[in-house]
Amino acid sequence: MRIFGYAALLLALVIVALLAKNQLSATLPAVVPAQPATTGPGSGNAAANGSAISAPGQAKPIQQQYKEALDAALQTPRPMPDE
């Protein structure tokens, strides 16, 4: 009887491992193959002609806004209770 318990435990472990693998593979970002950059003005490649903003370039203003909001929140005085 003990062998059936071990077999059931092993089966449950395999099922959980497969579910975890499927879940992790679904949440990982897909890798997009890099395209060669063309430098012509009518090439249609936004990265080559400078009209696209990179991810770090998009993150900078958001980080700056967050820092300014945090600094402003820290500068406001807290109300003192009347005692």
C-alpha positions in Angstrom: 0.0 0.0 0.0 2.9 2.3 0.7 4.0 2.1 -3.0 0.7 3.5 -4.2 1.1 6.5 -1.9 4.5 7.1 -3.3 3.3 6.7 -6.9 0.4 9.1 -6.2 2.8 11.6 -4.7 5.1 11.3 -7.7 2.2 11.7 -10.1 1.1 14.9 -8.3 4.6 16.2 -8.4 4.8 15.6 -12.2 1.5 17.3 -12.8 2.5 20.4 -10.7 5.8 20.6 -12.5 4.1 20.5 -15.9 1.6 23.1 -14.9 4.4 25.3 -13.6 6.4 24.9 -16.8 3.4 25.8 -19.0 2.6 28.8 -16.8 6.2 30.1 -16.9 6.5 29.7 -20.6 3.3 31.6 -21.1 4.5 34.6 -19.0 8.0 34.9 -20.5 8.3 37.5 -23.3 8.8 36.2 -26.8 12.1 36.9 -28.3 11.8 38.9 -31.5 14.6 38.3 -34.0 16.6 41.5 -34.8 16.1 43.0 -38.2 19.0 44.5 -40.0 19.0 48.3 -39.9 18.7 50.2 -43.2 19.8 53.8 -43.2 17.8 55.2 -46.1 15.4 58.0 -45.5 12.4 56.1 -47.0 13.3 52.8 -45.6 10.4 52.6 -43.2 12.6 51.6 -40.3 11.7 53.9 -37.4 14.8 53.1 -35.4 17.2 53.9 -38.2 15.8 57.4 -38.9 15.5 58.4 -35.2 11.7 58.6 -34.9 11.3 55.8 -32.4 12.2 56.0 -28.7 13.9 53.1 -27.0 12.6 51.4 -23.9 15.1 53.2 -21.6 14.2 56.4 -23.3 10.6 55.9 -22.5 11.3 54.9 -18.9 13.3 58.1 -18.1 10.4 60.6 -18.0 8.3 58.1 -16.0 11.1 57.7 -13.5 11.5 61.5 -13.3 7.8 62.0 -12.7 7.8 59.4 -10.0 10.8 60.9 -8.3 9.3 64.4 -8.4 6.0 63.2 -7.0 7.8 61.4 -4.2 9.9 64.4 -3.4 6.7 66.6 -3.3 5.0 64.1 -1.0 7.9 64.1 1.4 8.1 67.9 1.5 4.5 68.5 2.6 4.2 68.9 6.3 2.1 66.4 8.3 -0.7 67.9 10.4 0.1 68.1 14.1 -2.6 66.9 16.5 -3.9 69.4 19.0 -3.0 68.4 22.5 
